[in-house]
């Protein structure tokens, strides 16, 4: 199942989460919607790629340590192989072999999938007027440029305070610091240096692929001069337009620097912290839910997470729906999803074919 998602899940973390909710909660019923929301909220409070960490959490819950490894690897592997192939063509021919116009009809489909998931998840997450108000404030704060982590922690503290206002502050969220993780200073592009740099990035990075851009530019362009700005921007584009985790940008960068070995170690480095953090935090989630105060804090974090998804969906929609045709595609896709419950995989396939025909 995660192998399929890793192959067809275009559109970034919001779309990945939407597809996982459909497969895990609606179709296969491996988790309740509340449990899914709990793990979604928790992934937002640890560094790393959120949708990948959610896949790892689900694998851990359903299959233990082996399930953790299988779910994560299957979600990452297809995207990493696709990006590696694109990187090979890029190095060989000096330009990206994929045109953005191919995705013309796919982007509206992705927006519809995300909107459908937001509708379903919000119905389960918003349990009170306080949580509804918290979500509205989180949307406004995010739209005004507030830090994502501040919005998440703020949502959790507000919800927890409403449960036990007379007590002291709510329990600390699932947050891992980056103390003790130092950047390598190896002057040459050795495989060990590449692995270390990407492991550091995966261990401290919160936020979207655009935040990843800032981290990679500081290390690989400004400090080490292993990449040019053009190469780094091309890497980000490849991560955005291919299925699976956006963090497979690392695969592209590693290949450009040191060939296929560089691609492999870069991929391993940036995703390894996610496996460690999920393994450490996963057993705590059910315990938090059993505590009234911690459970309320988790509800607040979950609502704030959906607020972040809402703002991201709006921002993506502005770019993905530039004309009447794309609005029609998005509307029809949403109708098929909500009214007729068509599998999102078929809509993604249809969007890709329509994009190729449009090109």
Buried (B, 14 or more C-beta within 10 A) or exposed (E): BBEBBBBBBBBBBBBBBBBBBBBBBEEEEBBEBBBBBBBBBBBBBBBBBBBBBBBBBBBBBBBEEEBBBBBBBBBBBBBBBBBBEBBBEBEEEEEBEBEEEBBBBBBBBBBBBBBBBBEBBBEBBBBEEBBBEBBEBBBEBBEEEBEBBEBBBBBBBBBBBBBEEEEEEBBEBBEBEEEEEEBBEEEEBBBEBBBBBBBBBBBBBBBBBEEBBEBBBEBBBEEBEBBEEEBBEBBBBBBBBBBBBBBBBBBBBBBBBBBEEBBBBBBBBBBBBBBBBBBEBBEEBEEBBEBEBBBBBBBBBBBBBBBBBBBBBEEBBEEBBEEEBBBEBBEBBBEBBBEEEBBBBEBBBBBBEBBBEEE
